[in-house]
Amino acid sequence: MVVVPGGKPIMYFSMMATLEPGDEVMYPNPGFPIYESVVNYLGATAVPMPLIESRGFSFDLAEFERKLSPRTKMVVLNSPANPTGGVIPREDLKRIADLLRERDVLILSDEIYSRIVYGKAPESITQFDGMIEKTIILDGFSKTYSMTGWRLGYGVMPEWLAAAVERLMVNSNSCTASFTQRAGLAALQGPQDAVDMMVKEFRKRRDFIVSGLNSIPGFSCTVPDGAFYVFPNVTGTGMPTRDLAELLLNEAGVACLSGTAFGSYGEGYLRFSYANSLENISEALGRIRTVADRWSKVATA
């Protein structure tokens, strides 16, 4: 295990230690933008894997198999996911494991939201034969323990890779601040009821915002299984999502992100965070509804 200042260094150092120009990295799209940007920065080839709304924002496994190539060096998984809140089902993980087992491929499993889940605990690909030897688990303290500004993350990986990542860490950041590491130990060793209470509250907010968004003309929102984001389909509005996000900001005072901020396959979606109070979420929904009523009247005029 290597302790680093935040989750991003695990992505960056793991990719820096293993990728060469010409290597291919398959990653979820829409997904956390840093996956693609680091791959491109290192001169490797980013291969987007579209997430399918009808599959709970999991992969199209037939397309996943088709896009695997002799140049595939790494596959990025994120479950629960940002921005969709989707959780990869066990049967999908098993199929992915079966496809990768005999290949010289590393898996970067971003499990930063693993404790923020509303059904059964999410599965990890490391449970399947041959996977733990080729998997990098990324986790940290910013989400589960609300320690975002503390910059504390870690990666669990094969020893040969940990040595390389540690060397990159020492030569760039020297070390992760000792007081944040002590705070992380306190979080791990202390009572976990605060985490359970937080997830319970997030569930209320999730259900509230999903119900509210589904009552707005042009919006269709599935129920996410994890994280604290909703990713409504807004194709019914007839507007490009970037334009819609700007309209909601400028006319409703509601900040959200266009799905295209997370990759080209995010067109047609918006991302809202419900890491806010029910009162503020209710206010935001009311403002969105006011603007939506205006554009629906124009569309039917």
N, C-alpha and C positions, 0 to 999 in steps of 0.2 A: 504494500500500500504506500502511496505517495500523497502527502498532505500539501496542498497548494492554496494560494490566496484566491478562492472562488472556483467555480466550475469550469470557466473558460480555459484556464491553463491546462486542464486535463485534455480538452479537445485539441488545443494548439500543440502542446508538447508531444502528445501521442501521434498526431498526424505528422509533425515535424520529424519525429524520430523514425518514421516508417514509410513515408510516401516519397516517391520520386516522380519527375515529369513523365507522363505517359501512363502512370497508375490511375485507375478509376476508383471513385468512391461513390457508392450508392447511398442516398440519404432521403429522408422523408420530405415531401414537398406538397402542401405548405408545411414548413418546419422552422425551427429556430435558425435565423439567418446566418449565424456564425458558422454552422456546418459548411455551407457553400462557400462563404467568404474565405475561410482558412484553406480549403481545398484549392480554390483558385489562386490564392496568394502563394501557395507552395508549388504552383505549376502543374499540379495533378488535374485530372478531369472529373468534374462534378457531374454525376449521373442522377438526375432527379427521379424519385419514385413517387408518383401521384398517390395521395391518400383518397380513399373512396368514401364519400359520405354514407352511401347505402350499406357499407361494411363497417360502420362505426368509426370511420376514418382510419381503417387499417389498409394495408397494401392490397393491390390486385396481385395475387400470388402468381398468376400466369404471366403477367407482365414482369414481375420480379424475376422469375426464372428466365424469361426471354432476354432481359437486360444483363444478366450475369455473363461475364466474358472472361477469357484468360487474363485480361488486364485488371480485373476487379481485385483490389487490394484491401478494401475496407468497406464494411456495411454499417451504417449508423441507424440505430434504433432509438426511439424515444417513446416511452410508455410509463405512465400517462404523458400525454404530449402537449406541448405548446406549439401552435395556438389552438388546437382543436379540442383538447380535453379527452381525446380518444385513448383507449386502452387496447393494446394488441392482444387478441385472444390466444389462449394456450395452443389451440390447434394450428394457428398461424405461425406462432413461434416454433412449434415442432416442425412444421413444413420448412421454414427458413433454416432451421438447424440441419435438417436432412439434406438440404441443397448445398449447405456450406461445409459440411463435416469433412469431406475429402478434398476441399480446396485450400489453397494457401491464402486464406483470407482472415483478416482480423475483424472483430465486431466491436464497435463502440456503442455500448448500451447506456444511454443517458437515462438514469433512474432518479433524477433530482426530485420528481413529484411522487415518489413511490408511497409516501405516507398520506398523501392527499388523494384519497380514493373513496368512492361512495358505495361500492359493493364489496365483493371479496378482494383480497389483496392482489395486486397485479403480479403476473408471473414474470420470471426472469429466464432468458434463454440459457443461462448457465446451468439450469437443472438438467439439460439434455446431454447425453453422452458426447464427449469430445468438445464441448463448447467452452467449458471453464478455462481450458488451456489456450483459447484464442480470443477471449473476451476481455474488454476493458470496461469495468463498471464505473460510471461517473456518478457521484453523489455529492451532497453538501448540506449546509445548514441554513441556507437562505430561505428556503421554502418551508420545510418542516418546523423549524424553530424561529422563523421570522427574523433571521440574523443577516438580512441582505447586506447591510453596510459593513458587516464584520469581515467579509471576504474570506470565507473558510470553506474549502472543498477538498475532495480527495478522490483518488482513483485506485481501484483494486485491479491488478493486472498481472500477467506473467512476470516472473522475477527478472528475466532478461530485458523486458521492456521497462520495468520499474527502474532498473539501474540507469538506462538511457534517459528516462524522464527526470529522474533525480538529478542527473548531471546537467540537464538543460535548466532545471529549476534553480540549482545552486549558482549557475553562471548567469542567471538573469535576475532573479528576485532574492537571491541568497537564502531566504527562509520565509515561512509563513509566520507572522507575528505571534510571539509566544503567548501573549495575553488572549488573543482570539482562540488559540488552541485550547487554553485552559477553560475558556467560556464554552467551547465545544464539548469538552469533557464533562463540564457541569450539566450541559443540556442532555447528553447521552445518559449520564449516571443518575440524573434527578428524576422526579416524578414525570410521567408522560401524560397525565390527565389534561394538561393544557393543550397538547396536540390533539387529543380526542375531542376536546371542547371546540377547538378551532375548526376541525373538520365537520363537526356537527353543525356549527354555525354556517360554514360554507355550503353545506347541503341545503339549508334553508334559503340562502341567497341564490344558489343555483336554481332551485325549483321556482323561486319567485321571478328571476329574470327570464328564464326559459318561457314560463307562462306568459309573462308580459310581452316578450318579443313576438311570440306566436299570435298575439292579438293585434299586432300592427300590420297594416296592409303591406304586402310585398315581402314580408319577413317569414322565414320558416326555420325554426331552430330545433335541432335534435338535442337530447339530454346527454351532456358529457358525463363520462364515468369517472373522471379524475381531473386533477389540477384545479385552477380557479378561473377558467376562461370559458366563454361560450363563443361559438363560431357559426352564427346564423347564415343561412343561405338567403341572399337578398336579390337574386335574379328577378324575382317578381316585381321589383321596383322599376325595372327597365333601365337602371342607371349603372354606369361603370362604377366599380366599388371605390376607386380612389376619389371620384367626384362625390360619391355619396358620403364618404367619410369627411370630406372637406365641408360639405353642406351641413352635416350634423354638428360639426365643430363651430362653423361660422353662424349658423342660424339657430341652432338649439343649445349651443354651449356644451355639447356632449363630446368628450374625447373618446375616440376608438381608433382602431387601425384597419386599413384596408387589408384584405387577405393577401393582396399582392406584395405587401411588405414581408411576407413569409415565403415568397416564391410565386412563379407564374401560375401554378395550379391553384393559387388562392383567389384568383379572379372569381367574382360572384359571391364572395363571403366577406364578412366583417368580423373582427375580433373585439370582444368586450371583456374586460376583467371585472369580476364581481368581488374583488378584494376591497370592498367598501361597505358602508352601512346600508341596511335595508332602506332607510330613509332616503339616502342619496341615490340608491338604485331606483327607487320609486319615482323620485324627482326626474331622473334621467329618462326613464321610460315615458313619463308624461310629456316631457319636452320632445322626445322622438315622435311620439304619437301626434302631437300638434303639427309638427312639420310634415309627417306622413299624410295626415288628413288633407293638408294643403296640396301635396303633389298628386294624391289620388283624385281630388276634385278636378285638378287641371287635366289629368289623364282621361277623365270621363266626360269632360266638357265638349 
